[in-house]
């Protein structure tokens, strides 16, 4: 993507951490290059430890890059800002605040007028399908409903880029599928630029316009897969032959990278296959 068309641009981005012992370093990211257009939904997959969350946190301004350039609207990212909204794996809702109170919290911090807060909160309650639960507290909500509230809270402050770090990882498989469908509907209405980290390859393909496949040692982008599937996407599209071809392409690369790190052994000495790499890569572990 041409630089002029990029909403978010990473050029040779590196993140290096100092080790516990003097003079040692850990390279979490190296030479990450990617451009993301306005309104684009980009997903990131890769084996555990490849730097997916590190890159997302760098975009959020929570991690300082040590090399290269990371720009939003051609301005260097050096700290968190209102132009980015973060949705974490856990909702982290304030237990003493209702759905309305949680969604409006960021707006209150920004000293938005009360009437505007009420209008925006009402709109996002409708957008995420929490009508009738305005006065409910987090303890009274299911996991999926809590994550909808979390998403509405991030959207309410009107960020330009929505950053999502495995937001459905803690949900059961059925709820996760439905939340994917609902997220696409919300994204289509809100038209935000979205960057979504996941361990689930089918989720990455289903949601994304493009999938960034990351490798490890050091973390870098090893492939960018453009998903040529029509929108809106029903859940049934996951059984489409083209969808499965994308899945095979990405999966083979993830397995290869997982083998390099020892996350997936090629075979035991006697030739018997080790623990299935799908199980090893698909676990909900952080980077």
N, C-alpha and C positions, 0 to 999 in steps of 0.2 A: 504494500500500500504506500502511495506517495505520501511524503511527510505533510504536504499541504492538506491532505484528506484525513489526517489522523486527529482523533480526539485525545487519545493517549498514545504516547510513543516511548518505547524503550530502545536505547541504542547502546550496545555493548555493556549492559548493566552487570555489575559484579557486587556481591556482598561477601565480605570476608570477616570472620569472627576470630578474635584472639583466643588461643587455646588456654587450657588450665596451667600448662607449664610454660615458663618464659621462652619466648622465641618460637612458639608453635602457633599455627594458624589453621583454621578450617574454612575452606572455600565452599560457601553454600550456593552461590550463583556465579556464573562466569559467562560473559559474552551472550547475554540474553537480548535478542533483537526481535521486536514485535511492534506493529502498529495496529491500533484498534480504532475503527471509525465511529462516528456519532450514531447512536442508536443500535450499535451492533451488540450481539450477545455472543461472547467468547467464553469457552470453557477450557479448563486446564486439567489434564490427567497425567499420571506418572506414578512410579512406585514410591513407597514411603521413603522419605529422606531426600527426594529429588529437588526440593526447594519450592514446591507449589505455594505453600502458605507463606514462605519467606518473601516470594515475589509479590503476593497479594498484600502482605503487610508493608512492603516497600511502597507500593502504589498508595496505600492508605496513609503513608507518612509515619508509620509506627516503627519502621526500620530504616536506618540511614544507609544508602548505597555507598560503596567504597570505590566504585569505578563506573565510568560510563555516564549516561544521561537518562533521566526519567522525567518526562514532561507531560503535563495536562494542559491542553489549550496553549501549547508552546511555552508554558511557564514551568520552570523546574519545581519538582515536588521536594520539599525539604521538611515538611511537617504535616500533621493532620489538618484538614480544612473542611469547610461547609460544603464544598463542591463534591465531596465523596461521602457516601453512606455505607456503613459496614453492617453486615448480617453474619453473626457468628454461628457456630455449630449449636451452641446452647442459647436459648432466648435471652437469658439474663434480664428478665422483666423485674421491675420493682414490685415486690410482693404486697406492699401496702398501697399500691396504686391500682385503680381499675383499668380496664382496657382503654377507656378514654384518657385516663391520666397518664398511662404509659406512652400512648401514641403522641400525646401532646407535649411530653416532657422536653424533647429537644427544642420545640418551638418556644416553650417557656424560657429555656436557657438563652435563646436568641432574642428574648424580649419582644416577641411578636404580639401585637394587640390581641386581647382576649377574644373579640369577635372573629378575627381571622383564624385564630387557633381552633375555635369551635367549628367553623366552616370546614377547615382542612381536616380536622379529626373526623368529622361526620363523613366527609368524602372518602377517606381512606378506610374507615370502618366498612363502608359500603363496598369499596373496591376489593377488599380482601375477604369479603363474605362473613363479617362478624356482626351483622345486623342482629339486634336482640341481645347482644352480649356486652353492650356498652358499659354497663355497671358491674360486670363480673370481674373477679380478681384472678390473678394467674393460677392460684390453687384450684379454681373452679373450671379451668379450661383443660382440654385434652392437649397432648403434645403438638398435634398439628395446628390447633387453634392458637397455642402459644407462639408457634413459629410464624403464623399469619400476623399476629399482633407485632411480633418482632420486625417483620418485613414492613408492615404499615408504619411503624415508628421510624424506620430508616428512610422510607419514601416521603414521609410527611414534611421533612425539612427541605425537600426538593433538591436533592443532590444531582449533580450532572452525571456522576458515575456511581453505580451500585456494585459493591464488592461483597461477594457471598462466599464464605469459607465453610464448605460442607454443611449447609444449613439443614439438610434432611437426614444427616447421618444417624441421628438418635431416634428416628422414627421407625415404626414397623414397616415391612416391605409394602403392604397394601396402601397405607397412608402416604408413604413416600411417592408411590406412583401417582396418586391423586394430587399431591402437592406439586409435582412436576407439571402436571397439566394446568393447575391453577396459576402457578408461577408464570407460565407462558402467556396466559390470558392477562394477568396483571401487567406483565412487561409490555404486551402489545398495546395496552391502554396507556400506560405511563410513558412508553418510548424512551426509556433510560438506556444509556450505555451500560452493559453489565459484564462483569468478569466473575466467573463462577468456578470455584475449585471443588473437585470431587475425586473420589477413588473409583467411582462406578462408571465404567466406559459407556454403558448403554444410556445412562443419565446424561453424560457429556454430549453424546451424539444427538439425543432427543432434544436437548435444550438449545444447543449451540448453532450459530451460523458458521463458526469455525471451532475446531478443537486443537489446542496446543498440546502436543505430546512432549513431556519433559523427561530427560534422562538425568543420570546422576553421576557423581564423581568427576567433575563438579556438576552442579545443577545447570541445565541449559535446555533450550528448546531444540528437539531433534527432528520434529516434523510439525507441519501445520496442515490440518486436514479440513478442507472446505466441505461443508455438509450441504449437498445439493438435494434437499428434500423440501417439498412445498410446506408453507404455513397457511393456516393453522395446522398443527400436527396432532392427530388423534393418537392415543396410546397404542392403538393397533399397528401403527407404522413401525413399531419395533420388530414386527415379524416380516417386514418387507425385505426382499432379497438385497436391495441396495443398502439398507440399514445394516444388515448382517455383514455385508462386504466391508463397510466402514469399521464395524466392530472387529472383524478378523484382522484388518490392517493395523488398527491401533493396538489390539491385544498382543499381536506378535512383537511389536516394538516394546511394549511394557514388560513382557516376559523376558526379552533379551536384556533389558536394562536391569530387571530384578535379578537375573542370573549373575550379572557382573558384581552386584553388591552382596551376593550370598543369600539374598532374600528367597531365592529359588535355586535349588541345586539342580544341576543337569541330570544327575543320576547317582544312585548309591554305587559303591564299588562292585557289588554283585550284579549291577545292571538294573535293579529294581528302581522304579521311579520314586522320587522323594515326595514330600508333602506337596499337594497340588498348588501350583503357583497362583491359581485363581483365588484360593483361600488366603494365601499370604499377602497378595497385593490388595485384595478386597477388604481387608480389615480396616476398622475405623481408627487408625492411628494418625497422629499429627506429624507434620514434617519437622 
